[in-house]
Amino acid sequence: MKAYLILEDGTIFTGTSIGSAREAISEIVFNTSMTGYLEVLTDPSYAGQAVVMTYPLIGNYGISYEDMESLKPWPDGYIVHELSRIPSNFRSEDTIQHFLQEHDIPGICGIDTRSLTKRLREKGTMNGMITTKIYADLDEPISRMKAYQVKDVVMAASTKERYVLPGAGKRVALLDLGAKQNIARSLHERGCQVTVYPADTKAEEILAEGPDGIMLSNGPGDPAENVKIIEEIKKLYQSDVPIFAICLGHQLMALATGASTYKLKYGHRGGNHPVRDLDTGRVYISSQNHGYAVDTESLDPEVAEPAFVNVNDGTNEGLRYKGKKIFTVQYHPEACPGPLDSGYLFDRFLKMMEVER
């Protein structure tokens, strides 16, 4: 069945429908990872977005449910150049085609994803529509695309109930803002007892349980939209509990301490982004998935200072908070997909919790 990707600037790409045949409007973003497509599909940070995979062949090693980063996929749509319909992998349990159909996610294959990605880089992230319908007049669908906004996605992606991963080591409170499972897993593998809280949990409830450390997770959407969550993070900041924050958590901590964030032209999404540690000068290859960044010009120098920077475009990739046991990073040290260069940050967090409070 023919399918069409229509962008809000009127550009049309024609391909073949994969997954669900329903129509979907979403923000169109691209990911440069060469592997890890299932982890991308199940990353809650993609809530409200449709993902273009820049690597030309997707699906060749199938679906292994053990690799999922959450209980379900989150993108509104999936866009690839070539779909491998017969996977070759001893771990494969399913195909992408069937996986998308089962979860009612529309997709399109057979389009020029290089051309599409270049357009998104040149013009910036824009909204678009995946459809099997032929529109004689694009005015009506384009007006709907332009009206679309990614809204209220953090609460949709967060756990609805508190739960615990038991462990004999440090007790970590993980505020789930749309967390990938490998964050809790990375802490649990280091012996931590991890208590996962819904995004709207009050700071008083978290602090009342006396955690040794607090983790703020990744998540989707515009960080500045989360006004109530930011108010609770202010209270966590004012405590003496060590805090480690990733991605959206990093942005929310910055907002909670008076800094501001801004939307990137086309974001950073992939497993090959270089970041430099400003202390050592060492460069790490990182996994990233974000469309917003912290404005370092807005930082109060008495509160925080840059700790990492993106080598490609100079945007902020991490902060160190002065007089506090708090550090935050924009990228994903838990990887999945992506390199494991930055896993040491979890060990740094554990050492921070060893210090007497």
C-alpha positions in Angstrom: 0.0 0.0 0.0 1.3 3.5 -0.9 2.0 5.9 1.9 2.9 9.5 2.1 5.0 11.7 4.4 3.8 15.3 4.1 5.8 18.0 5.9 4.3 21.2 7.1 6.3 23.1 4.4 4.4 21.2 1.7 7.1 18.7 0.8 5.8 15.2 0.0 7.7 11.9 0.2 6.1 8.8 -1.4 6.8 5.3 -0.1 5.2 2.1 1.2 3.1 1.8 4.3 4.5 -0.3 7.2 2.9 -0.9 10.5 -0.5 0.6 11.1 -2.4 2.3 8.2 -3.9 5.0 10.4 -3.0 8.7 9.8 -0.7 10.4 12.2 0.5 14.0 12.7 3.7 14.4 14.8 6.9 16.3 15.2 9.5 14.8 12.8 12.9 14.1 14.2 15.9 12.0 13.0 18.2 9.5 14.8 21.7 8.7 13.5 22.2 5.4 15.4 23.4 2.5 13.2 22.0 -0.1 15.6 19.5 -0.2 18.5 16.3 0.6 16.6 14.2 -1.3 19.2 15.7 0.8 22.0 14.9 3.9 20.0 11.3 2.7 19.5 10.8 2.1 23.2 12.5 5.2 24.5 9.8 7.3 26.2 11.7 10.5 25.2 10.2 10.0 21.7 6.6 10.5 23.0 4.9 13.0 20.6 7.4 12.5 17.8 7.9 10.5 14.7 11.4 9.1 14.2 13.4 9.1 10.9 16.3 6.5 11.0 19.2 7.8 9.0 20.9 4.4 8.7 19.5 3.0 5.4 18.7 -0.6 6.4 16.5 -1.1 9.5 15.2 -4.4 10.9 17.9 -6.8 9.8 18.4 -8.3 13.2 14.7 -8.4 14.1 13.1 -7.7 17.5 14.4 -9.1 20.8 11.9 -8.1 23.5 14.6 -8.3 26.2 16.1 -5.2 24.6 13.1 -3.0 25.1 13.7 0.2 27.2 10.0 0.4 28.3 6.9 -1.7 28.2 5.8 -0.3 24.9 7.0 1.8 21.9 6.5 5.6 22.1 6.9 7.3 18.7 3.8 8.4 16.8 5.4 7.2 13.6 8.5 5.4 12.1 10.3 6.4 8.9 13.0 4.3 7.2 14.6 4.0 3.9 14.7 0.2 3.6 12.9 -2.3 5.9 14.4 -5.8 6.3 11.3 -8.1 6.4 13.3 -11.3 7.0 15.6 -10.8 10.0 18.7 -12.9 10.6 19.6 -13.2 14.3 19.4 -16.1 16.7 17.9 -13.7 19.3 15.1 -12.5 17.0 11.5 -13.0 18.2 9.6 -10.8 15.9 9.8 -8.4 12.9 9.6 -4.6 13.0 6.6 -4.7 10.6 4.6 -6.9 13.0 5.8 -5.0 16.1 4.5 -1.7 14.6 1.2 -3.3 13.6 0.7 -4.8 17.1 1.2 -1.4 18.7 -0.8 0.6 16.0 2.2 2.7 15.0 2.1 4.0 11.4 5.3 4.0 9.4 6.6 4.5 5.9 9.6 2.9 4.1 11.1 3.4 0.7 11.6 7.1 0.9 14.9 9.1 0.5 15.7 9.5 4.2 19.0 11.3 3.3 17.0 14.0 1.5 14.5 14.2 4.4 17.2 14.5 7.0 19.0 17.3 5.0 15.8 19.2 4.9 15.3 18.9 8.6 18.8 20.0 9.2 18.5 23.0 6.9 15.0 24.2 7.9 14.9 22.8 11.4 12.6 20.2 13.0 9.1 20.5 11.7 5.8 18.7 12.0 4.6 16.2 9.5 1.9 13.6 8.6 2.2 10.0 7.7 -0.9 9.0 5.7 -2.2 6.6 3.0 -4.7 9.2 1.9 -4.2 11.3 -1.2 -4.9 14.9 -0.6 -5.9 17.0 -3.6 -5.5 20.2 -1.5 -2.8 20.3 1.2 -4.1 23.5 2.9 -6.3 21.5 5.4 -3.7 18.9 6.5 -0.9 21.5 6.6 -3.1 23.7 8.9 -3.5 20.7 11.2 0.2 20.0 11.1 1.1 23.6 12.0 -1.3 23.5 14.9 0.2 20.3 16.4 2.2 20.7 19.6 4.0 18.1 21.8 2.1 18.6 25.1 1.7 16.8 28.4 4.0 14.0 27.5 6.0 13.6 30.7 3.0 12.4 32.8 1.9 10.1 29.9 5.4 8.5 29.8 6.0 8.2 33.6 5.1 5.3 35.7 1.7 5.5 37.3 2.7 3.8 40.5 5.7 3.7 42.8 7.7 0.5 42.6 11.0 -0.9 44.1 13.9 -2.8 42.7 15.3 -4.4 45.8 19.0 -4.3 46.6 21.4 -4.4 49.6 23.4 -1.2 48.7 22.6 2.5 48.6 18.9 3.5 48.4 18.3 5.6 45.3 15.0 7.4 44.6 14.5 7.6 40.8 12.0 10.3 39.7 10.6 8.8 36.5 10.1 11.6 34.0 9.9 9.1 31.1 12.8 6.9 32.2 14.5 4.3 30.1 14.7 1.0 32.0 18.5 0.9 31.7 18.8 3.8 34.2 17.3 1.8 37.0 19.0 -1.3 35.7 22.5 0.4 35.8 21.9 1.4 39.4 20.5 -1.9 40.4 23.5 -3.8 38.9 25.7 -1.7 41.2 23.8 -3.1 44.2 21.5 -0.2 44.7 17.9 -0.5 46.0 16.0 1.7 43.5 12.6 3.1 44.3 10.9 4.5 41.2 8.5 7.4 41.7 5.9 8.9 39.3 6.8 12.3 37.8 4.3 14.2 39.9 5.5 12.8 43.3 5.9 15.5 45.9 9.5 16.2 47.1 8.4 15.7 50.7 7.3 12.1 50.0 10.7 11.3 48.4 12.7 12.9 51.1 10.6 11.4 53.9 11.9 7.9 52.9 15.5 9.0 53.5 17.2 8.1 50.2 21.0 8.0 50.0 20.7 9.6 46.5 18.1 11.0 44.0 18.2 10.3 40.3 16.2 12.5 37.8 15.6 10.7 34.6 15.3 11.5 30.9 12.0 12.2 29.4 10.1 13.8 26.5 8.9 17.3 25.5 9.6 20.9 26.4 11.3 21.1 29.8 9.8 24.5 30.6 6.3 23.1 30.3 6.7 21.1 33.6 6.1 23.9 36.0 4.8 21.8 38.9 7.6 19.3 38.6 10.2 22.1 38.6 8.7 23.4 41.9 9.3 20.0 43.5 12.8 19.7 42.1 13.6 23.1 43.7 12.8 21.4 47.1 15.1 18.4 46.2 17.8 20.9 45.3 17.5 22.6 48.7 18.0 19.3 50.5 21.5 17.8 51.1 20.8 14.6 49.3 23.2 13.8 46.4 21.5 14.2 43.0 22.4 12.9 39.6 20.2 14.0 36.7 20.1 12.9 33.0 18.7 14.6 29.9 15.3 16.1 30.8 16.3 15.8 34.5 19.4 17.9 33.7 17.3 20.6 32.1 14.7 20.6 34.9 17.4 21.0 37.5 18.7 24.0 35.6 15.3 25.5 35.3 14.7 24.9 39.0 17.8 26.9 39.9 17.0 29.9 37.7 18.5 29.1 34.3 16.6 28.8 31.1 16.4 26.3 28.2 15.9 26.8 24.4 14.9 24.6 21.5 17.7 23.3 19.2 17.2 23.7 15.5 17.1 19.9 14.9 18.2 18.3 18.2 20.8 15.6 19.0 19.6 12.1 18.6 21.9 9.1 18.0 24.8 7.1 19.5 27.7 9.0 18.1 27.8 12.4 19.7 31.2 13.6 21.1 31.2 15.5 24.4 34.3 17.0 26.1 34.9 16.9 29.9 35.9 20.5 30.6 38.0 19.3 33.6 40.2 16.8 31.9 39.8 17.7 28.2 38.9 14.0 27.5 36.3 13.4 24.8 33.6 10.7 25.2 31.3 9.4 22.5 27.8 9.5 23.8 24.2 8.4 23.2 21.8 11.4 23.0 18.1 12.1 22.5 17.0 15.6 23.1 15.6 18.7 21.3 16.3 21.3 24.0 19.4 22.6 25.7 20.4 24.6 28.8 21.4 28.2 28.0 24.7 28.6 29.8 24.5 32.4 29.5 21.5 32.2 31.9 23.4 30.3 34.6 24.0 31.9 37.9 27.8 31.5 38.3 27.3 31.2 42.1 25.0 28.2 41.5 26.4 26.1 38.7 29.1 25.9 36.0 29.4 23.9 32.8 31.1 20.5 33.1 30.7 19.1 29.6 30.3 20.6 26.2 29.2 19.2 22.8 32.2 19.0 20.5 30.1 19.4 17.4 28.2 22.6 18.2 29.4 23.9 21.6 26.1 23.4 23.4 26.0 22.5 27.0 26.2 18.8 27.9 26.4 18.9 31.7 26.6 21.0 34.8 28.3 20.9 38.2 26.5 22.6 41.1 28.6 24.6 43.5 28.4 23.8 47.2 26.0 20.9 46.4 26.5 17.1 45.8 24.7 17.5 42.4 25.9 16.9 38.9 23.8 16.6 35.7 24.4 15.5 32.1 22.5 16.1 28.9 23.5 12.8 27.3 22.7 9.2 28.3 25.4 7.4 30.3 23.2 4.3 30.4 23.4 4.1 26.6 21.0 1.6 25.0 21.5 2.2 22.2 24.9 3.8 22.2 28.5 3.5 23.5 29.3 2.7 27.1 32.0 5.4 27.5 30.1 7.3 30.1 28.9 4.4 32.4 31.5 5.6 34.9 29.1 8.5 35.9 27.0 6.0 37.8 30.1 5.0 39.8 30.7 8.7 40.4 27.2 9.0 41.8 27.7 6.0 44.1 31.0 7.5 45.4 29.1 10.8 46.1 26.6 8.9 48.2 29.4 7.3 50.2 30.2 10.7 51.7 28.6 11.4 55.1 25.7 13.8 54.7 
